[in-house]
């Protein structure tokens, strides 16, 4: 069965959108690798800000009208869409439904908090000083509690 023009366009957009999300994910992983291996201690604050910006951009690449429209076309044309793409679209829709209730800035702020907490955890672990890490852990827990309220 041949695909409709709308489905062909949606498949093209889906792949373009996936490439953008993959690029953000790759950049995030490279920065995290740097933080885990060679980043100087003084770089933690800048890294946190960068990770927050990337989280916000990733959010924007995921939660937008173009992505929603693309997914709507694909999910409405199950018989025209390859099974693995259809499944990816379903999973992406679930992710969007979950994440879209959290404001983009708060999502970025959460990533900043996690990045800072991770950095301080490494220092606290070396110093065997949990008290150094406790406020950062509390900040991450507080974000988790706020996010849980969004999901109710």
C-alpha positions in Angstrom: 0.0 0.0 0.0 1.4 3.4 -0.9 1.7 6.1 1.7 -0.3 9.3 1.5 1.5 12.6 0.9 0.6 13.7 4.4 2.2 10.6 5.9 5.3 10.9 3.7 5.7 14.5 4.9 5.1 13.5 8.5 7.7 10.7 8.2 10.3 13.2 6.9 9.5 15.6 9.7 9.7 12.8 12.3 13.2 11.9 11.1 14.3 15.6 11.1 12.9 16.1 14.6 14.6 12.9 15.8 18.0 14.1 14.5 17.6 17.4 16.4 16.7 15.6 19.6 19.6 13.1 19.1 22.0 16.1 18.6 21.0 17.6 21.9 21.2 14.2 23.6 24.7 13.7 22.1 25.9 17.2 23.3 24.6 16.5 26.7 26.4 13.1 26.9 29.7 14.7 25.7 29.4 17.4 28.4 28.6 14.8 31.1 31.5 12.7 30.0 33.8 15.8 30.3 32.4 16.4 33.8 33.0 12.8 34.8 36.6 12.7 33.5 38.5 16.0 33.0 36.4 19.0 33.9 38.1 21.3 36.5 36.2 21.9 39.7 35.7 25.5 38.8 33.8 24.5 35.6 30.8 23.0 37.5 28.8 26.2 37.6 29.2 26.9 33.9 28.5 23.2 33.2 25.3 23.4 35.2 24.1 26.5 33.3 25.0 24.8 30.0 23.2 21.6 30.9 20.1 23.7 31.9 20.1 25.5 28.6 20.4 22.2 26.7 17.6 20.7 28.8 15.4 23.7 27.9 16.3 23.3 24.2 15.6 19.6 24.3 12.3 20.3 25.9 11.4 22.9 23.2 12.4 20.4 20.5 10.1 17.9 22.0 7.1 19.9 23.2 6.0 22.0 20.3 3.1 22.2 17.8 5.2 20.8 14.9 6.1 17.6 16.9 2.5 17.2 18.0 1.2 17.6 14.5 3.7 15.2 13.1 2.8 12.6 15.7 -0.9 13.1 15.2 -0.5 12.3 11.5 1.6 9.3 12.1 -0.5 7.9 14.9 -3.7 8.3 12.8 -2.2 6.3 9.9 -1.1 3.1 11.7 -1.4 1.0 8.5 0.8 3.4 6.5 3.6 3.8 9.0 6.3 1.2 9.5 5.7 -0.6 12.7 9.0 0.5 14.4 8.3 4.2 13.5 4.7 3.9 14.8 6.0 2.4 18.1 8.6 5.2 18.4 5.8 7.7 17.8 3.7 6.2 20.5 6.6 6.3 23.0 7.4 9.9 22.0 3.8 10.9 22.5 3.8 9.3 26.0 7.0 11.2 26.8 5.5 14.5 25.6 2.3 14.0 27.6 4.4 13.5 30.7 7.0 16.2 30.3 4.7 18.9 28.8 3.0 19.5 32.2 6.3 20.7 33.6 7.2 24.3 32.5 10.3 24.4 30.2 12.3 26.8 32.6 11.6 24.5 35.5 12.8 21.5 33.5 16.0 23.4 32.8 16.4 24.5 36.4 16.0 20.9 37.5 18.8 19.8 35.1 21.0 22.6 36.5 20.3 21.4 40.1 21.1 17.8 39.2 24.3 18.8 37.5 25.4 20.9 40.5 24.4 18.1 42.9 26.4 15.5 40.9 29.5 17.7 41.0 29.2 18.3 44.8 28.5 14.6 45.4 31.9 13.8 43.9 33.6 16.3 46.2 31.6 15.2 49.2 32.3 11.5 48.6 36.1 12.2 48.4 35.9 14.2 51.6 33.6 11.7 53.3 31.3 14.7 54.1 27.7 14.0 53.4 26.7 17.4 54.9 28.4 19.1 52.0 26.1 17.3 49.6 22.8 17.3 51.7 21.5 20.7 50.5 22.0 19.8 46.9 20.3 16.5 47.4 17.4 18.3 49.1 17.1 20.6 46.1 16.8 17.6 43.7 14.3 16.0 46.0 12.3 19.2 46.1 12.2 19.3 42.3 11.0 15.7 42.2 8.2 16.6 44.6 7.1 19.6 42.5 7.2 17.4 39.4 5.1 14.8 41.1 2.4 17.4 41.7 2.3 18.3 38.0 1.7 14.6 37.2 -1.4 14.3 39.5 
